[in-house]
Amino acid sequence: MNLKQTNTLEYAKELDVNDALSHYRNKFHIPRDSQGNDWIYLCGNSLGLQPKTTKSYINQELEDWANFGVEGHLEAKNPWMPYHEFLTESMAKVVGAKPIEVVVMNTLTTNLHLAMVSFYEPTSTKNKIVIESDAFPSDRYAVESQLRFHGFDPKDCLLEWKPREGEELLHLGDLEKIVDDNADEIALLLIGGVNYYTGQFFDFKKIAKMGHRIGAKVGIDLAHGVGNIQPRLHDSNIDFAVWCTYKYLNAGPGSLGGMFVHEKYANKKDIKRFTGWWGHNKDTRFNMRHDFDALQGAEGWQLSNPPILSMAAIKASLDIFNEVGMDALRKKSIDLTGYLEALINDLDEEVIRIITPKNPKERGCQLSIQVKNTDKGLHQRLTEANVITDWREPDVIRVAPIPLYNSFKDVYEFVAILINIINE
Ligand SMILES: Cc1ncc(COP(=O)(O)O)c(C=O)c1O
């Protein structure tokens, strides 16, 4: 994008006028300051904003609980017994999967453990797990604890895919080398599909091929990918993925997560797993039989009857995603983030550097922006100016323009406020 003539607020507003998705902003509660001005909220990669419909979706369930008590399991407008099924098709579309491959349940780290119980099958010699060196801490803790649980020392069995000296981004070629060098010892690759820190989006298909070539399983943490990029999970042929719904899926703080298990495992009832009654055959679940009879597909990994109020919030959000479609969202996202990138580059400031890949195919909506010679005071000043971003020590702000509710004007004003603060 060449901004020489167009680096103006008027142009940003013109982009909003021509944006076919701009009216979706009105479907969300945008936080405001005491004067009634909208915050510039660029933090949907941490906690997405609330759809205005969420309250009524939750109220419906509260009312049905008030009116029906336990009978709501079958009599509620959206009966609670099969409630998770109302989410499956929309969620499958968002992640590019078949409905049989997807279930909404638990939270991300719990689902990661459940997935590793099934897909990390170490032997005395083939027992290593590969993660990114800056994997999200919870993933690292989960992986290390799984290694220890199986009697292995993370110091020996956790392999890190690291950036090269002086770089932040990862090279697939370096992962390939790790895989080749440890072909007989690696049991699992667990990769953050969009890295939480750099915003780098990896080619899942290539990673799946690499892992499967050496007989390892491949899992993806999709926390920063779901509702952001189009992960095409089924076609990628990865074994499993897990995600949360409180970031790009706008389902509220601590809302439930999701899990993908590739169709190739849908009928493998004897696969090793931790089980609970909600993963049992629906036809006989209430016969309270002793023998566990796993449901087909990802549903077979469910443990408990799920929290309906959280699922109602997910349904409110997924209904919006269903209406817009990921193709349209991703298209706007590429434009909006490209605009942010162009404005930052146009500043031509030596102290500012974008860490995230330049190629839109290798990133989602987030740009991780390093501001050299600064500290958390910068983030504080942005917040005081009603600009909500995310700070990562020592000097990186993560900025995520969300195509559902951010405007080109938001992006323009963010950059204007940022440079003002830097120049003060
Ligand atoms: C990449 C990634 N993995 C794991 C988690 C942990 O998620 P949860 O607290 O839902 O288990 C997060 C949370 O932000 C995350 O961003």
The ligand as a Gaussian input file, in Angstrom:
#p B3LYP/6-31G(d) Opt

LIG

0 1
 C       -1.174000     -19.876000      22.923000
 C       -1.898000     -20.137000      24.205000
 N       -1.854000     -21.372000      24.733000
 C       -2.479000     -21.653000      25.902000
 C       -3.187000     -20.687000      26.592000
 C       -3.839000     -21.047000      27.893000
 O       -5.225000     -21.105000      27.735000
 P       -6.204000     -21.588000      28.910000
 O       -6.003000     -20.674000      30.074000
 O       -7.581000     -21.429000      28.328000
 O       -5.876000     -22.992000      29.223000
 C       -3.253000     -19.382000      26.071000
 C       -3.989000     -18.341000      26.780000
 O       -3.994000     -17.176000      26.434000
 C       -2.593000     -19.112000      24.851000
 O       -2.594000     -17.880000      24.309000

